[in-house]
Amino acid sequence: MEKVALEEIKDLTAYERVREEMRASVIALKKNRRISVGDSVTLLFENRDTVLFQIQEMVRTERIVDPAKIEDEVSTYNGLIPDEGELSATLFIEIPGIATMSHDAQIAAVNRFQGLDKGSVFLAIGGERTPARFEEGRTKEEKMSAVHFLRFPLSAGQKAALADPRVPARIEIGHRNYEAAEDLPPAMRQELVKDLA
């Protein structure tokens, strides 16, 4: 999938003129790219459009005007765009009621997911399970991040099977403190097949 180029990033004024339209378009797009797996984990499958929007929003929020700093944002976020033959996703740990918890309780609630990045998340297509490759450095021994970036490299057979609605496809999580699975809906499968084309 083609990466975002620096020249595509609109300046603050130009972006404000198209922001609402772009935002509405990305919200509609994400509807078929987001999946809840159990009550505390959500995956958002990323593509070029979701990443371009994130870059524009970051530039807007941080009021970044220096081209070198904008280029840093583009370089960082381009890492979320899947390479050929793979899918990429942002994984969110979303604890129900966390906003009302004390700071220590919030940390403890997220920390129960320690080790999630060590072979606990899979994309299962037919009889083949692909473990997620998590981005390095998002988890420390003492503190678990609530946001993770991951990739699923797929074989040619898995790509073909994903396009076949008769073949089951789902996200599976098998962690000592959290087990859940969710089938990929047909509309999501269509989006992911487009990502792999």
VOPAGU-2260 file (C-alpha; in pm, 1 decimal, decimal comma):
REM VOPAGU-2260
SITE   aa  ch    i         X         Y         Z
SITE  MET   A    0       0,0       0,0       0,0
SITE  GLU   A    1     138,6     339,4     -98,4
SITE  LYS   A    2     269,2     556,3     186,9
SITE  VAL   A    3     154,1     913,1     252,5
SITE  ALA   A    4     377,1    1179,9      94,2
SITE  LEU   A    5     467,4    1506,3     267,7
SITE  GLU   A    6     316,4    1706,7     -20,6
SITE  GLU   A    7     -27,0    1558,5      54,5
SITE  ILE   A    8     -45,7    1721,1     397,4
SITE  LYS   A    9    -255,0    2034,2     382,3
SITE  ASP   A   10    -153,6    2346,0     572,7
SITE  LEU   A   11    -369,8    2442,6     869,6
SITE  THR   A   12    -592,9    2682,9     675,9
SITE  ALA   A   13    -647,3    2449,8     380,3
SITE  TYR   A   14    -722,3    2157,7     614,0
SITE  GLU   A   15    -983,4    2355,6     811,0
SITE  ARG   A   16   -1173,1    2410,2     484,3
SITE  VAL   A   17   -1205,1    2034,8     416,5
SITE  ARG   A   18   -1184,5    1892,0     768,8
SITE  GLU   A   19   -1554,5    1822,3     828,6
SITE  GLU   A   20   -1592,5    1646,9     494,2
SITE  MET   A   21   -1273,7    1443,4     545,9
SITE  ARG   A   22   -1373,1    1359,4     903,6
SITE  ALA   A   23   -1718,1    1236,1     798,0
SITE  SER   A   24   -1562,6    1023,7     524,6
SITE  VAL   A   25   -1311,1     862,2     763,9
SITE  ILE   A   26   -1576,9     798,7    1030,6
SITE  ALA   A   27   -1783,1     613,2     768,2
SITE  LEU   A   28   -1473,1     422,7     654,6
SITE  LYS   A   29   -1377,2     319,8    1009,5
SITE  LYS   A   30   -1724,0     173,5    1067,7
SITE  ASN   A   31   -1622,2    -130,6     863,0
SITE  ARG   A   32   -1263,9    -137,6     991,4
SITE  ARG   A   33   -1326,2    -147,2    1368,7
SITE  ILE   A   34   -1399,4    -466,2    1560,4
SITE  SER   A   35   -1456,3    -525,9    1931,8
SITE  VAL   A   36   -1310,1    -850,3    2063,8
SITE  GLY   A   37   -1469,9    -909,4    2400,6
SITE  ASP   A   38   -1557,5    -613,6    2624,7
SITE  SER   A   39   -1210,9    -457,1    2660,9
SITE  VAL   A   40   -1022,4    -484,6    2330,0
SITE  THR   A   41   -1093,2    -310,3    2000,1
SITE  LEU   A   42    -893,8    -334,8    1678,9
SITE  LEU   A   43    -900,7     -70,6    1406,7
SITE  PHE   A   44    -754,8    -193,0    1078,6
SITE  GLU   A   45    -551,0      89,5     928,8
SITE  ASN   A   46    -509,2     192,3     567,3
SITE  ARG   A   47    -377,6     492,4     380,3
SITE  ASP   A   48    -694,4     700,4     435,5
SITE  THR   A   49    -709,4     642,5     811,6
SITE  VAL   A   50    -340,1     729,4     844,2
SITE  LEU   A   51    -363,2    1044,0     629,7
SITE  PHE   A   52    -649,6    1163,3     851,0
SITE  GLN   A   53    -448,5    1091,9    1168,0
SITE  ILE   A   54    -154,4    1293,2    1035,5
SITE  GLN   A   55    -377,6    1587,5     942,4
SITE  GLU   A   56    -542,4    1578,4    1284,9
SITE  MET   A   57    -205,3    1565,9    1463,3
SITE  VAL   A   58     -74,7    1860,7    1260,4
SITE  ARG   A   59    -395,3    2052,0    1338,8
SITE  THR   A   60    -403,3    1967,5    1710,9
SITE  GLU   A   61     -36,0    2045,3    1766,8
SITE  ARG   A   62     -47,9    2347,5    1529,9
SITE  ILE   A   63     258,6    2216,4    1345,8
SITE  VAL   A   64     380,1    2444,7    1066,3
SITE  ASP   A   65     750,1    2354,0    1042,4
SITE  PRO   A   66     793,6    2128,4     733,9
SITE  ALA   A   67    1062,0    1920,7     910,0
SITE  LYS   A   68     827,2    1848,6    1200,9
SITE  ILE   A   69     542,0    1765,2     963,2
SITE  GLU   A   70     777,9    1527,6     781,8
SITE  ASP   A   71     854,4    1359,1    1117,2
SITE  GLU   A   72     480,6    1303,4    1171,9
SITE  VAL   A   73     440,9    1163,1     819,6
SITE  SER   A   74     734,6     928,4     873,5
SITE  THR   A   75     602,6     809,5    1210,3
SITE  TYR   A   76     244,8     751,0    1098,2
SITE  ASN   A   77     347,2     588,7     769,2
SITE  GLY   A   78     461,9     299,1     988,7
SITE  LEU   A   79      92,0     218,1    1040,8
SITE  ILE   A   80      27,4     163,4     670,5
SITE  PRO   A   81      47,1    -208,5     594,4
SITE  ASP   A   82     321,7    -337,2     367,4
SITE  GLU   A   83     245,3    -571,3      78,9
SITE  GLY   A   84      86,5    -897,8     190,5
SITE  GLU   A   85      -5,9    -782,0     539,7
SITE  LEU   A   86    -276,3    -611,7     738,5
SITE  SER   A   87    -205,7    -360,5    1012,6
SITE  ALA   A   88    -420,2    -251,4    1303,3
SITE  THR   A   89    -422,2     -33,1    1609,5
SITE  LEU   A   90    -527,9    -229,3    1917,2
SITE  PHE   A   91    -698,4     -35,9    2196,8
SITE  ILE   A   92    -741,5    -167,9    2548,9
SITE  GLU   A   93   -1066,4      -3,5    2659,8
SITE  ILE   A   94   -1164,7     -85,3    3017,7
SITE  PRO   A   95   -1533,9     -21,2    3089,8
SITE  GLY   A   96   -1567,0     238,4    3367,2
SITE  ILE   A   97   -1195,6     324,6    3370,9
SITE  ALA   A   98   -1263,0     699,8    3378,6
SITE  THR   A   99   -1419,1     669,7    3725,4
SITE  MET   A  100   -1130,9     464,1    3869,4
SITE  SER   A  101    -842,5     600,6    4073,1
SITE  HIS   A  102    -511,4     643,8    3889,7
SITE  ASP   A  103    -364,3     332,8    4056,1
SITE  ALA   A  104    -673,8     128,5    3972,6
SITE  GLN   A  105    -653,3     243,5    3609,1
SITE  ILE   A  106    -289,7     127,5    3585,9
SITE  ALA   A  107    -376,6    -206,5    3748,7
SITE  ALA   A  108    -671,1    -257,9    3510,7
SITE  VAL   A  109    -453,1    -205,2    3202,7
SITE  ASN   A  110    -156,0    -394,0    3349,3
SITE  ARG   A  111    -359,6    -714,4    3369,7
SITE  PHE   A  112    -300,6    -727,3    2992,5
SITE  GLN   A  113      78,2    -757,5    3040,3
SITE  GLY   A  114     206,5   -1016,5    2792,1
SITE  LEU   A  115     -71,8    -956,3    2538,8
SITE  ASP   A  116     202,7    -876,4    2287,4
SITE  LYS   A  117     367,3   -1217,8    2336,3
SITE  GLY   A  118     167,6   -1447,2    2108,3
SITE  SER   A  119    -181,6   -1383,6    2244,6
SITE  VAL   A  120    -354,0   -1214,1    1948,1
SITE  PHE   A  121    -426,9   -1402,8    1625,0
SITE  LEU   A  122    -599,6   -1358,5    1293,1
SITE  ALA   A  123    -752,1   -1697,9    1217,4
SITE  ILE   A  124    -854,9   -1760,1     856,0
SITE  GLY   A  125    -985,6   -2108,6     791,6
SITE  GLY   A  126    -753,8   -2345,9     974,4
SITE  GLU   A  127    -451,7   -2110,5     971,7
SITE  ARG   A  128    -375,4   -1879,9    1266,9
SITE  THR   A  129    -138,1   -1586,5    1220,4
SITE  PRO   A  130       2,1   -1430,1    1538,4
SITE  ALA   A  131       6,4   -1050,3    1547,9
SITE  ARG   A  132     348,0    -885,8    1531,5
SITE  PHE   A  133     339,6    -602,7    1784,4
SITE  GLU   A  134     546,4    -286,3    1747,6
SITE  GLU   A  135     845,3    -296,1    1981,7
SITE  GLY   A  136     876,0     -64,9    2279,0
SITE  ARG   A  137     510,3      -1,3    2364,7
SITE  THR   A  138     515,9    -205,5    2686,0
SITE  LYS   A  139     746,6    -180,5    2983,4
SITE  GLU   A  140     771,0    -430,5    3265,0
SITE  GLU   A  141     606,7    -192,7    3510,2
SITE  LYS   A  142     347,2     -37,3    3277,7
SITE  MET   A  143     135,8    -167,7    2991,8
SITE  SER   A  144      36,7      69,3    2712,4
SITE  ALA   A  145    -335,0      90,3    2630,6
SITE  VAL   A  146    -260,1     140,0    2258,1
SITE  HIS   A  147     -59,6    -101,1    2041,4
SITE  PHE   A  148      28,2    -115,6    1672,7
SITE  LEU   A  149      34,4    -459,2    1516,2
SITE  ARG   A  150      65,2    -640,3    1185,6
SITE  PHE   A  151     -61,2    -966,6    1043,9
SITE  PRO   A  152     155,6   -1100,7     758,2
SITE  LEU   A  153     -61,3   -1325,2     540,6
SITE  SER   A  154      22,1   -1607,0     302,9
SITE  ALA   A  155    -122,4   -1615,0     -50,5
SITE  GLY   A  156    -360,0   -1889,1      66,1
SITE  GLN   A  157    -485,4   -1677,3     357,4
SITE  LYS   A  158    -542,5   -1378,7     128,5
SITE  ALA   A  159    -751,2   -1593,7    -106,3
SITE  ALA   A  160    -941,0   -1749,0     185,5
SITE  LEU   A  161   -1020,0   -1405,9     332,7
SITE  ALA   A  162   -1195,0   -1317,6       6,2
SITE  ASP   A  163   -1407,9   -1634,4      24,8
SITE  PRO   A  164   -1709,5   -1570,4     251,1
SITE  ARG   A  165   -1750,5   -1946,6     307,8
SITE  VAL   A  166   -1417,1   -1960,0     495,1
SITE  PRO   A  167   -1439,4   -1849,7     858,6
SITE  ALA   A  168   -1218,9   -1556,9     963,1
SITE  ARG   A  169   -1189,1   -1406,4    1308,7
SITE  ILE   A  170    -970,9   -1233,5    1564,0
SITE  GLU   A  171    -877,9   -1454,9    1860,0
SITE  ILE   A  172    -723,3   -1344,0    2188,4
SITE  GLY   A  173    -586,6   -1610,5    2419,6
SITE  HIS   A  174    -425,7   -1433,2    2714,3
SITE  ARG   A  175    -407,5   -1563,8    3069,9
SITE  ASN   A  176    -634,5   -1279,4    3188,9
SITE  TYR   A  177    -842,0   -1222,4    2876,3
SITE  GLU   A  178    -989,6   -1467,0    2627,9
SITE  ALA   A  179   -1221,3   -1358,6    2349,7
SITE  ALA   A  180   -1287,0   -1410,9    1979,8
SITE  GLU   A  181   -1492,3   -1228,5    1719,5
SITE  ASP   A  182   -1577,1   -1316,4    1359,8
SITE  LEU   A  183   -1484,2   -1058,8    1096,8
SITE  PRO   A  184   -1810,2    -920,5     950,7
SITE  PRO   A  185   -1854,6    -945,5     571,3
SITE  ALA   A  186   -1816,5    -568,4     515,8
SITE  MET   A  187   -1489,5    -569,4     710,8
SITE  ARG   A  188   -1358,6    -864,3     511,2
SITE  GLN   A  189   -1430,8    -672,2     190,2
SITE  GLU   A  190   -1232,5    -373,4     321,4
SITE  LEU   A  191    -937,0    -594,3     420,9
SITE  VAL   A  192    -936,5    -774,5      86,4
SITE  LYS   A  193    -909,3    -430,5     -79,2
SITE  ASP   A  194    -611,0    -350,7     148,1
SITE  LEU   A  195    -438,0    -666,0      27,1
SITE  ALA   A  196    -504,7    -599,7    -343,9
